[in-house]
């Protein structure tokens, strides 16, 4: 089942203004995630805000009927994007969305913010 990577393209790291650029750190990370996810079967989408501004750059990995995860405090690098995509592939391959800690790519360890349980099937 396909997993989605939702990327906050509005995220700005603390030193964003000092960089003197107009593109946000979140948009730069989104570009890199989309490139890394191309051809993997994963879906990526951008949103303007995930309300995690104190720990930008933020992403969410989720799939239908699976546990989802919010992650943050990334730098907008190719290495971070590759680790996020690698983790999302494992999430996609997992029936429940859970991936054993020992299998997590090093680049996502320490970036988990919260876990989101799937919605119940019935009211």
ZIZIMO-V278234 format. One record per residue. N is the residue number from 1. RES is the residue in one small letter. PSI is psi in degrees with one decimal (999 if undefined). Layout:
N,RES,PSI / N,RES,PSI
This chain:
1,x,137.7 / 2,x,136.9 / 3,x,150.8 / 4,x,143.3 / 5,x,113.6 / 6,x,127.1 / 7,x,127.8 / 8,x,105.8 / 9,x,-6.5 / 10,x,-9.4 / 11,x,139.3 / 12,x,128.1 / 13,x,165.3 / 14,x,-33.5 / 15,x,16.5 / 16,x,-47.9 / 17,x,-35.4 / 18,x,-25.5 / 19,x,-22.9 / 20,x,33.6 / 21,x,158.8 / 22,x,-20.6 / 23,x,131.7 / 24,x,158.4 / 25,x,-37.6 / 26,x,-40.5 / 27,x,-38.0 / 28,x,-41.8 / 29,x,-40.5 / 30,x,-44.4 / 31,x,-43.9 / 32,x,-38.1 / 33,x,-45.4 / 34,x,-40.6 / 35,x,-43.1 / 36,x,-29.8 / 37,x,-12.9 / 38,x,125.2 / 39,x,2.6 / 40,x,-14.2 / 41,x,-8.0 / 42,x,155.8 / 43,x,140.8 / 44,x,143.1 / 45,x,152.2 / 46,x,142.3 / 47,x,159.4 / 48,x,-25.1 / 49,x,138.6 / 50,x,8.1 / 51,x,35.2 / 52,x,37.1 / 53,x,-31.7 / 54,x,-7.4 / 55,x,46.6 / 56,x,156.4 / 57,x,136.7 / 58,x,144.4 / 59,x,161.2 / 60,x,133.4 / 61,x,124.3 / 62,x,159.7 / 63,x,156.7 / 64,x,130.2 / 65,x,23.8 / 66,x,157.5 / 67,x,136.5 / 68,x,162.5 / 69,x,137.8 / 70,x,136.5 / 71,x,150.6 / 72,x,-175.3 / 73,x,41.7 / 74,x,153.3 / 75,x,148.6 / 76,x,66.6 / 77,x,160.9 / 78,x,-36.3 / 79,x,-43.3 / 80,x,-44.9 / 81,x,-42.8 / 82,x,-40.1 / 83,x,-41.0 / 84,x,-46.2 / 85,x,-41.0 / 86,x,-44.1 / 87,x,-44.0 / 88,x,-34.9 / 89,x,-42.1 / 90,x,-40.6 / 91,x,-43.7 / 92,x,-37.5 / 93,x,-17.2 / 94,x,133.7 / 95,x,-37.3 / 96,x,-14.5 / 97,x,-11.1 / 98,x,138.8 / 99,x,126.3 / 100,x,138.5 / 101,x,-41.9 / 102,x,-17.5 / 103,x,-11.7 / 104,x,138.6 / 105,x,142.8 / 106,x,-35.5 / 107,x,-10.2 / 108,x,-13.5 / 109,x,133.2 / 110,x,0.6 / 111,x,-3.2 / 112,x,134.4 / 113,x,-48.8 / 114,x,161.4 / 115,x,140.9 / 116,x,116.9 / 117,x,147.2 / 118,x,153.1 / 119,x,149.2 / 120,x,151.0 / 121,x,-31.7 / 122,x,162.4 / 123,x,999
